[in-house]
Amino acid sequence: MPVLVFLCISMGGNDGILDPGDDQLWTQASLFIDGTVSSGDQFGWSLAVGDFDDDGKYDLAIGVPGDVVDGLDNAGSVNVIYGGSDGLGATGNQLWNQNTSGIGGVAEVDDQFGYSLEVADFNFDGVDDLAIGIPYEDIGSEEDAGAVQIIYGEADEGLVSTGSLFISQDEPGFLGLSEAGDLFGFSLASGRLNNDNHYDLSIGAPSEDFDDATNAGAVYVVHGSSGGLQFNDEYSISESNLSVPGGRRANRRFGYAQTSSDFDNDNKHDLAINAWPPFQSSDNVSAVIVAYRVNHDFIFSDGFE
């Protein structure tokens, strides 16, 4: 029997208090919503908000990493529900997956497209775009190496596949190589992480291996520009670069989760990155590392402390 997974939206009231009388319940079984409910879809596993059609109303992206796509279990999809004057509505809703025309790769069993989501204006056109993590994507013969798909928003249109960008560590000019089990795209964050007005994308690869530590994990920051995300000046961050006792160690899973904000109120975006070791011990514990940007010109080697 299918297991119905749903998403509940509670509306804010005039006094700033949630108003349950206007709440919404969304599933892939909701009237006129694209997709088909099946067991283990994980509808709502990840969520992100943006204005993808530049109409001044917020839209909702919903990750469904367990979605069945053309008979392929856990290939994954993303539902997008657009906002209107009365809140979110089914009109114009979209279902994205790797079998959608213009999207990189192809849907495969266990890819989990939509495992993570992030929103920012990555191509500097004034309209929000959507980054989609595919951490279990196979790259060539490398199983679960991981990838990220960027779908760009367009005024009056919403998300469109035209010019969409597929990112893996095998892209020309990208740091490192796609390797089995890296889980590149497991977590995502965005912010203005260097001295310009363009949004950058931070991509977690929590099972990244190093010569001195397997599954230590890393985060890759891809810089934005007026021409979109660029692969010629990204940074790789691991615990060896930060003030972490013991430095980089095996099984830390650095990059398991992350977020960006201006934590010290200095008008520079900072990164908070989680390390979550699956095997706890006295010297190998979970932690959140906050890297502060302190220099206007560089993001990491001279820009964080």
LINFEN-V692918 format. One record per pair of residues at least 6 apart in sequence whose ideal C-beta (glycine too) atoms are under 7 Angstrom apart, sorted by the first residue. I is the first residue (numbers start at 0). J is the second residue. Records with the same first field share a line. If there is no record, write none. Layout:
I->J  J
This chain:
1->36  37  38
2->38  39
3->26  28  36
4->26  40  41  42  43
5->24  25  26  42
6->25  42  43  61
7->22  24
8->22  23  25  87
9->17  19  22
10->17  18  21  22  86
11->17  18
12->18
23->86  87
25->32  80
26->36  42
27->34  35  36  40  42  78
28->36
29->89
30->89
31->89
32->78  89  92
33->78  92  93  94
34->66  76  78  94
37->67
39->65
40->63  65  66
41->63  64  65
42->61  63
43->61
44->62  63  64  114
45->62  113  114  115  116
46->59  60  61  62  116
47->60  116  117  118  129
48->57  59  118
49->58  118  127  129
50->56  57  58  127
51->58  79  126  127  129  152  157  158
52->58  81  152  154  155  156  157
53->125  126  152  154  155
56->82  83
57->82
58->79  80  81  82
59->80  87
60->77  79  116  129
61->77  78  80
62->77  113  114  116
63->75  76  77  78  113
64->73  75  111  112  113  114
65->73  75
66->74  75  76  96
67->74
68->74  76  96  98  106
69->98  106
71->106  107  108
72->108
73->108  109  111
74->96  97  106  107  108  110  112
75->96  110  111  112  113  114
76->94  95  96  112  113
77->95  113  131
78->92  94
79->92  93  95  158
80->87  92
81->88  90  91  92  157
91->157
93->157  158
95->102  150
96->106  112
97->104  105  106  110  112
98->105  106
99->160
100->160
101->160  161  163
102->148  160  163
103->148  163  165
104->136  146  165
107->137
109->135
110->133  135  136
111->133  134  135
112->131  133
113->131
114->132  133  134  185
115->132  184  185  186  187
116->129  130  131  187
117->130  187  188  189  200
118->127  129
119->127  128  189  198
120->126  127  128  198
121->128  149  198  200  223  227  228
122->128  151  227
123->197  223  225
126->152  153  154
127->152
128->149  150  151  152
129->150  158
130->147  149  187  200
131->147  148  150
132->147  184  185  187
133->145  146  147  148  184
134->145  182  183  184  185
135->143  145
136->144  145  146
137->143  144
138->144  146  167  169  177
141->177  178  179
142->179
143->179  180  182
144->167  177  178  179  181  183
145->181  182  183  184  185  204
146->165  166  167  183  184
147->166  184  202
148->163  165
149->163  164  166  228
150->158  160  163
151->159  162  163
152->158
153->159
164->227  228
167->177  183
168->175  176  177  183
169->176  177
170->230
171->230
172->230  231
173->230  233
174->219  233  235
175->235
178->208
180->206
181->204  206  207
182->204  205  206
183->202  204
184->202
185->203  204  205  254  255
186->203  254  255  256  257
187->200  201  202
188->201  257  258  259  270
189->198  199  200  201  259
190->198  199  259  268
191->197  198  199  268
192->199  220  268  292  298
193->199  222  297  298  302
194->295  296
197->223  224  225
198->223
199->220  221  222  223
200->221  228
201->218  220  257  259  270
202->218  219  221
203->218  254  255  257
204->216  217  219  254
205->216  252  253  254  255
206->214  216  252
207->215  216  217
208->214
209->215  237  247
211->247
212->247  248  249
213->249
214->249  250  252
215->237  238  247  248  249  251  253
216->237  251  252  253  254  255  274
217->235  236  237  253  254
218->236  254  257  272
219->233  235
220->233  234  236  298  299
221->228  230  233
222->229  232  233
234->298  299
236->299
237->247  253
238->246  247  251  253  274
239->246  247
240->299
241->288  290
243->288
245->282
248->283
250->276  277  278  283
251->274  276
252->274  275  276  277
253->272  274
254->272
255->273  274  275
256->273
257->270  271  272  273
258->271
259->268  269  270
260->268  269
261->267  268  269
262->269  289  291
263->269  291
267->292
268->292
269->289  290  291  292
270->290
271->287  289
272->288  290
273->287
274->285  286  288
275->285
276->283  285
290->303
291->303  304
292->298  302  303
293->302  303  304
294->301  302
